Amino acid sequence: MAYLILGLVLFLGVHSVRIVADDWRSRTMARIGEGPWKGVYSVVSLVGFGLILWGFSQARMMPTMLWSPPTGMRHLAWLLTWLAFVLLVAAYVPGNHVKSWVHHPMVLAVKTWALAHLLANGNLAHVVLFGSFLVWAVLDFSSARRRDRAAALRYAPGRAVPTLVTVVLGTLAWAGFALWLHGMWIGIRVMG
């Protein structure tokens, strides 16, 4: 569990700099340059991510059960993870309605993904991992929306075709992950 927690501190910590110290971030980037900043950011993120993977895989071997989720939560998790995939794709497809409505679809995707996994899993490692990501996503989404308001940022209205592309690609990605990749990469088959 220690590696999982250390990984979360590194990964979510570096991703939280803009939430808690945006001015410091801007000053540091101006002083050392954008390239070096992104380099350090990337290295810390990758080390943290690696520790999360290692720590979570170790913690799953000796699970500490906190509760047993009802079977229906699994179905709700499927729906929420589908929504998370659509939101994730919306971050990359220009001109879709989803991005114009929620403004920060990737962060909302992380929030939805984390909530889905918290509802469907009741052991300590899952609560630590997905609870941490959920708290981070709530804080980051709130911070991003505050920055948008301060900058009087307006998002262009979405169009039907990019929105349809977003939903179709998100659905295909979700189906591929739910039916095959989750089992291959995570070791737990959620469907199929």
C-alpha positions in Angstrom: 0.0 0.0 0.0 3.0 2.3 0.6 4.0 2.3 -3.1 0.4 3.0 -4.1 0.2 6.0 -1.7 3.6 7.3 -2.8 2.6 7.0 -6.4 -0.6 8.9 -5.8 1.2 11.6 -4.0 3.7 12.1 -6.9 1.2 11.7 -9.7 -1.7 13.7 -8.3 0.6 16.1 -6.5 2.3 17.2 -9.8 -1.2 17.4 -11.4 -2.4 19.6 -8.5 0.2 22.3 -8.8 -2.2 24.4 -10.9 -4.9 23.9 -8.3 -2.9 25.0 -5.3 0.0 27.1 -6.7 -0.9 28.4 -10.1 1.1 31.6 -9.7 4.2 29.7 -8.5 3.8 27.4 -11.5 3.6 30.4 -13.9 6.7 32.0 -12.3 8.7 28.8 -12.4 7.8 28.1 -16.0 8.9 31.7 -16.9 12.1 31.2 -15.0 13.2 27.8 -16.3 11.2 27.6 -19.5 8.3 25.6 -20.7 10.4 22.7 -22.0 12.2 22.0 -18.7 9.0 22.4 -16.8 7.2 19.9 -19.0 10.2 17.5 -18.7 10.2 17.5 -14.9 6.4 17.3 -14.9 6.5 14.3 -17.2 9.2 12.5 -15.3 7.4 12.9 -11.9 4.1 11.9 -13.5 5.6 8.7 -15.1 7.4 7.7 -11.8 4.2 8.3 -9.9 2.1 6.4 -12.4 4.5 3.5 -12.3 4.4 3.4 -8.5 0.6 3.5 -8.7 0.5 0.5 -11.0 3.1 -1.4 -8.8 1.5 -0.5 -5.5 -2.1 -1.2 -6.7 -1.1 -4.6 -8.1 0.6 -5.5 -4.8 -2.3 -4.2 -2.6 -4.8 -6.2 -4.7 -3.0 -9.5 -3.8 -4.0 -9.1 -0.1 -7.3 -7.2 -0.2 -8.8 -5.6 2.8 -12.6 -5.6 2.2 -14.4 -2.6 3.6 -17.8 -3.5 2.1 -19.4 -5.7 -0.6 -21.1 -3.6 -3.2 -24.5 -4.8 -4.4 -24.6 -6.5 -7.8 -26.5 -3.6 -9.3 -23.6 -1.3 -8.7 -21.7 -3.2 -11.4 -24.4 -2.2 -14.0 -24.3 1.4 -12.8 -20.5 1.3 -13.1 -20.8 0.1 -16.7 -23.0 3.1 -17.5 -20.8 5.5 -15.7 -17.6 4.2 -17.4 -19.3 4.5 -20.8 -20.0 8.2 -20.0 -16.4 8.6 -18.9 -15.2 7.3 -22.3 -17.5 9.6 -24.1 -16.3 12.5 -22.0 -12.6 11.5 -22.6 -13.1 11.4 -26.4 -15.0 14.8 -26.2 -11.7 16.4 -24.9 -10.1 15.6 -28.3 -12.9 16.0 -30.9 -13.1 19.7 -31.9 -16.5 21.3 -32.1 -18.6 18.9 -30.1 -21.5 19.8 -27.9 -20.1 17.9 -24.9 -17.0 20.1 -24.6 -19.1 23.3 -25.1 -21.4 22.2 -22.3 -19.0 20.9 -19.6 -15.8 22.8 -20.7 -13.4 20.3 -19.1 -14.5 16.9 -20.3 -11.3 15.1 -19.5 -11.4 16.1 -15.8 -15.1 15.2 -15.7 -14.2 11.8 -17.3 -11.7 11.1 -14.5 -14.3 12.1 -11.9 -16.9 9.8 -13.5 -14.4 6.9 -13.9 -13.3 7.1 -10.3 -16.9 7.3 -9.0 -17.9 4.2 -11.1 -15.0 2.2 -9.7 -15.7 3.3 -6.1 -19.3 2.2 -6.4 -18.4 -1.2 -7.8 -15.4 -2.1 -5.6 -15.3 -2.3 -1.8 -11.7 -3.1 -0.9 -9.2 -0.7 0.7 -6.9 -0.5 -2.3 -9.7 0.5 -4.6 -11.0 3.1 -2.1 -7.5 4.6 -1.8 -6.9 4.7 -5.6 -10.2 5.7 -6.9 -11.1 7.9 -3.9 -7.9 9.9 -4.4 -8.6 10.4 -8.1 -12.2 11.4 -7.3 -11.1 14.0 -4.8 -8.5 15.3 -7.2 -10.9 15.5 -10.1 -13.5 17.4 -8.0 -10.9 19.9 -6.9 -9.4 20.3 -10.4 -12.7 20.7 -12.1 -13.7 23.4 -9.6 -10.3 25.1 -10.1 -10.5 25.0 -13.9 -14.0 26.5 -13.9 -12.9 29.3 -11.5 -10.0 30.1 -13.9 -12.5 30.1 -16.9 -14.7 32.5 -15.1 -11.8 34.8 -14.1 -10.7 34.9 -17.7 -14.2 35.3 -19.0 -13.6 32.3 -21.2 -16.3 31.4 -23.6 -16.5 28.0 -25.4 -17.7 27.8 -29.0 -21.1 26.1 -29.5 -20.9 22.5 -30.5 -22.1 21.0 -33.8 -24.1 17.8 -34.4 -21.6 15.8 -36.5 -18.6 16.2 -34.1 -20.9 15.4 -31.2 -22.1 12.2 -33.0 -18.5 11.3 -33.7 -17.6 11.8 -30.0 -20.4 9.5 -28.8 -19.7 6.8 -31.4 -15.9 6.8 -30.8 -16.4 6.9 -27.0 -18.8 4.0 -27.2 -16.5 2.0 -29.4 -13.5 2.7 -27.0 -15.6 1.8 -24.0 -16.8 -1.5 -25.6 -13.3 -2.5 -26.6 -12.0 -1.7 -23.1 -14.9 -3.4 -21.3 -15.0 -6.5 -23.4 -11.2 -7.1 -23.9 -8.7 -4.6 -22.7 -9.7 -4.4 -19.1 -9.3 -8.1 -18.8 -5.9 -8.1 -20.6 -4.4 -5.1 -18.9 -6.0 -5.0 -15.5 -6.6 -8.7 -15.1 -10.3 -8.4 -14.3 -12.9 -9.1 -17.0 -15.9 -6.8 -16.5 -17.9 -8.0 -19.5 -17.8 -10.8 -22.0 
